[in-house]
């Protein structure tokens, strides 16, 4: 459903996917190549928050914990010690199973796995695939993309796609070699690498199968899922995000320390509250807001995309980021203005209006937070964001009208009115 088909129909349990998408998408589990759990949280915390966001609001915490117990047992990772370890401390195979555990919380009937064995070592691969076999025996249909030939020994049926999207084989895993007249799976890959080969094998495959004789009809009485509670989503997204920030103690501490460090440097240099001090307060507030938020969306893009597919609404997600980041901006503003208020100034030039200045600096950081989140939403990796940040922040210094006068009635003057620092 992420990229709808341009023609034809997709049926799940005989029900049209697109006509009943809000209902059917909850029956589909999907684990991309990237992890869909936050590395800062423990295994239990990750699953608990996922359950709160995906399950109905009337499911109790006790029921959620029982569900987590059952899911971890099914994946052979029910060890008590592992449950309380951070996801970032787990091995690649364990993290992959935690990602699958998130999907199994909602009991999907179909589970899609995108190259799950790629990051795993041979010993872990076997344990992982045996675990998938166990899930399949319990009734979950698992569709797995793989480029590792040995994975095929563990599956029930194999589907080959050639270049161009041609379906060249679908059937028992023991028959594909004879169908392609190949000695091994590597030779099969070689016979599916061009458009011409794909068309030829697809024609042969289509000629070897007959009509199924099954007519699928959509069920018009299928129940539609109710809309998600916006406040419930916002609350649990905010709680999870705040928990992530507290768990990443070192990063959060350094983020908060930016304010007293920079304010302390100003206290060592300036004796009075002059224009330069106010200018540096302005630039610092813009820096805090932008830098705090610029990596927050792009840094968890695989998680966002998966949750968006399931039931995540954009508004609660965005406002959860704004709520937590604004709180940190207020703390930074209090620390910064407090140091300036108490350590910089004489009787003639001192900061008298502590609370209005704190509000002004916090509001400026809040505005810059929105700019940072916008940048984060436009990039597909954190490296690009870090490259763009100087391009966004340096003009705030140059076009503020403090370092030098802005030429009147010029393009530069027009551009300067787009700067927080100028206002």
N, C-alpha and C positions, 0 to 999 in steps of 0.2 A: 503493500500500500504506500510505501514511501515514494516510489516513482510509478504512478498508475500506468497500466498497459495502454498503448495507443489503439489497440483493437482486440477483439475477442473478449472472453469472459474468464474470471477466476472464481472457482467454486471451492468452498470449504464446507464439508459435510452436506454437500448439495445446495448450499446457500451462496448467493452471489455476494462476493466480497465487497464490491463498491456500493451496492445498494444497502448493505447492512454493516458498513465499516465500523461504526461506533461500537457495535456489539462484538463483531468478529475479531477486531484487533486485540481484544482482551483474551482471546483464545490462542493467540499467537505469541510465542516467546522468541526473542531474537538476541543473540549475543554477537556483536561485531568483533573484529580482530582486536580492537583496543578494549581495555578494561572498562566496565561500566559501573565501577564502584570507586568511592573516594579513598585514596590511599591513607589519608590522615585519620580515618575512623577505624575502630576495631571491626572485626567480622560481625559480631553481634549488633553493634550500633548501625552498621551499614544495612543489614537485613531488617532491623527494626524500623528505621526511617523509610526504607523502600516499601515495607508493608503498610506503614501509615499513609504513604502517598498513593499506593495502588489498591489497597483493600477498602471495603466499605467502612464508613465511619462508625457503624454499630458493632464492629469486631473489637472485642476487648483486648487489652494488653496481654492478658493471660493466654487467650486464644492465639495471639500473634506469636508468643514465645513457644507455644506447643507446635505451631506451624513451622517455626524456624528449626526446632528440634527435629521434626520429621524430615524436612528438606535436607538438613546437614547429614542426617543418618543415611538418606538415600544416596548421597554423594560421597559417603565414606569419609567425611571430614567432621565428625561430631565430637572430636577431641576437645575437652573443656579448656585446655591451655590454648589451643588454636583459636577458639572463639573470642578470647580476650586479647589476641594479638592484633596489631594494626595491619591493615591490608597491605600497606607498603612494605611490611617485613616478611610477607609470604613469598614462597617460590612461584614461578610462572604458572605451574600446573595448579597450585592451590588457588591463585588469584582467578584463574579461568573457571575453576569450579565455584568460586564465590559469585562470579558473574552469572553463572548458570543458576545458582541458588536463588539469586534475585528474581530470575524469570520464573522459577518453579513455585514461588510464593503464590502465584495466581493460578496454579494448576493448568498450564497451557496444554491444549491437545496437540499442537504442532510446535516444535522447537527448531528454529533455524540457527545454525552455527557457522560462522564465517571463518574458515581455516583455523579452527581451535587448536590444532596440534602444531602449528607453525613455530611457536616460541618454546616448545617443550623438548626435553631430552628423551632418548628412546625408552628408558625405563619408565619415565613419567607418562609417556604416550600410551603404553600398554595399560597401565593402571587407569588412565583417563578413559580410554576407549571401552574397557571392561565395565566401567561405571556407566557409560552411555548405553551399553547393551542392557544393563540392569534396568535403566529407566525405560528403555523401549519395551522390555518384557512386561513392565507395569502399565503399559498402555499409551505412552507418549510417542508420537511419530516424530522422529528426529531427521531433519534434512541437513546434511553437513557438506560444505564445500571443502575439498582438500586437493592439494597437489602432491601429497606424499603417497606413493604407490602402496606402501605397506599398510596404510589405513584400510585398504579395501578388503583385507582379510577379516575384518571385524564387522563389516556391514552386512545387511540382508540383501539389498538391491543396489545396483549401480546405474547411474545416469551419466552419459557422456555428452558434452556439448562441444561442437567444433567451432572454429573461427567463423564469425558471422551469426552465431546463435543457432546453428543447425542442431537439432536433436538427432544424434546418430545412434544412440543405443539407450534402452531402458529395460532392465530386467534382472534376472538372477546373476549374482556375482560370479557364479561358476561357468557362465556361458559366454561372457563377453570376448574372451580370447578367441574362441572358435568363430564367433560372429565376424570379428575383424581379421581372422586368419593371422593372428599375431602370436609370438612366443611369450611376450610379457607385456606389462602395462606401459612400459616406456615406448615400445613399438606402437602401441595403440595411440599414445599421444602424438607420435610422429605422423600417424595416418590421419590425424584430425587438425593439422595445423594450417591448412589453406582453405579458401572458400570453395574451390573446386572439389577438394576431397570431402569437405563437409556436405556439399550438395549430393555427391555420389553416395556416401554412406547413409545420409538421411533418406534418400530414395530407396535404398536397399532395406533400411529398417522399416519404413512405412509399408513396403511391400510384404514384409514378413508378419505384420500384425493385421488383424481384422477389426471390425467395429466392435465396441464393447457391448453394445446392446442395452446399455444403461442410460436412461434419460433422467438427467438431473433437473429438478424443479425447485426454484426458490420458495422458501416458506414465507408467505406474506404475513404470518402471525408472529414472526420472530420478535422477541422483545427487544426494544431499544434501551440502551443504558441511559440512565439519567445523567444530566450534566454534573460535572464535579463541583463540589462546594468550594467557592473561591477562597473564603476565609480559612477553611480547613487546610487547603493546599498552601496558602501563604504562611500559616502558622507553622506547619511542619517543615516547609522549606527554609523558613527563617531559623527555626530551632536547629535544623541540620547544619545550615551554613555557619551559625554562631558556634556550634559544637566543633565544626571543622577548624574555625579560626582559633579556638581555644586549644585544640589538640596540636595545631602547628605552632607550638609555643615560641620557638626560636624566631620564626618569620614574623609572628604577631608582635613579639617584643621589640624586634628591630624596627618594625613599622611604627610603633608607638614612640620609640626612642628618637626617631627623626626630629620630632618637635623640640624636645629639650636640648638636643645637641645643637641644632641650628640656632635656637633662641639663646643658648649659652654662648655661642660664638659671637652673636650680636652684642651680648652683655659685656664681653671682653673688649669689643672694639668701640662701641658707642657709649657716650656718657649722657646724652640727651635723646629724647624721642623726637627725632627730626624726620624729614621726608624720606630719607634713605631707609630708616627703620620701618616706616609704614610700607614702603615699596617692597622690602624684603619679606615683610609679613604677608603681603599680597601674593608675591611669587611663591612663597612657601606653601600657602593655603592651596593655590592652584596645583602645585607639585604634589602635595599630599593626596588631594582628591583624585587626580589623574593617575598617579603611580599606584595608589591603593587598589584601583578598580580595573586598570587596563588589561590585566591578565585573568580576570575572574570568570569571564564567560568562555573565552577561547581555551582556557586551561582545562575546562571540563566539557569540551564540545561533544565527545562520544557519549557521555552520560546525559547531557542535555538532549541530544538527538534521540536517544533511545526513550527517555522519559516523555519527550514530546510525542513520539509515535504512540505511546501507550495512553496517557491521559493528561500530560502536563499542559497547563495553560500559561501563556506567555506573561500575562499580567502579574499573577502571584509570584512567578519566578523572578521577574525583574524587580518587583517591589521588595522581595526578600533580600536581594542583593543591596538595594538602596537602604533598607532599614538598618542592616548590620554595618555597612560601610559608613553610613551617616553617624552611627553611634561612635565608631572609632574616630571619625573626623572631629566630633565634639570633644572627645578626650584629648586629641592632639591640639585643638584650639585652646582648651583650658590650660594645658601645660605650657604652650607657647606664650599666650597672653599673660599668664601668671608670672613667668620669668621676666618678660619685658616690663610688666607692671612693677615688680618688686626690685629689679636690679638695674633698670635703665631709667634715667631721668634726674633732673634737678628740680628745685622749687619752681623754676620758671617754665621748664619744659619736661613735664612728667605725664604719664598716662593716668588720667583721672577717671575715665569712664570704662571700668574693667568689663562689666557685663555687656554693654553695647558692643565693645570691641570683640569680645569673645563670640557674640552672636554673629557679628559681621564676618569674622574669619571662618567660623563654622559654616555659615551660609555659602561663602565663597568656595570652601572645600566641597560642600555638598554639590554645588553647581559643576565643579570640576569632576566630581565623581560621575555625574551623568555623562560628561564628555568622555571620560575614561571607559565607561560601560559601552558607549556608542562605538568607540574605537575597537573594543574587545569583540563586539558583535560583528564587525566588518572583516575581521581577519580569520584565517584558518589555522594559524599556529602562533605560539607565543613569541618566536623569534621576529616575526613580522611586526608584531605590536611593539616590541622593544626598539625596533628600527624606526618606527613612526613617531614614538613619543617625543624625541628631541625636535622633530620637525614641527610638532604641535606646540611644545612648551617654549622653545627659544623665541618664536615671534611674540609670545606673551611678554617677554622681557624687552625686546626691541621696540615693539609698538605700544608700549604702555604710556609713552609721552613723558617719562621721567628721565631717562638717560639722555634724551635729546628731544628737541621740539619736533612735533609731527608737521610736515609741510601742509599748509591749508589748501583746500580745494584740489586735492591730488588723489590718485588711486591709493596711495599709502594711507591717507587719512580715512578713506572709505574702509579699507581693510582693518584699520585700527579699531573701528567701532565693533568689529567682530571679536575683539579680545576682552576677556574677563578683566584683565589687568588695567585696561584703559578705563573701564567703567568704575 
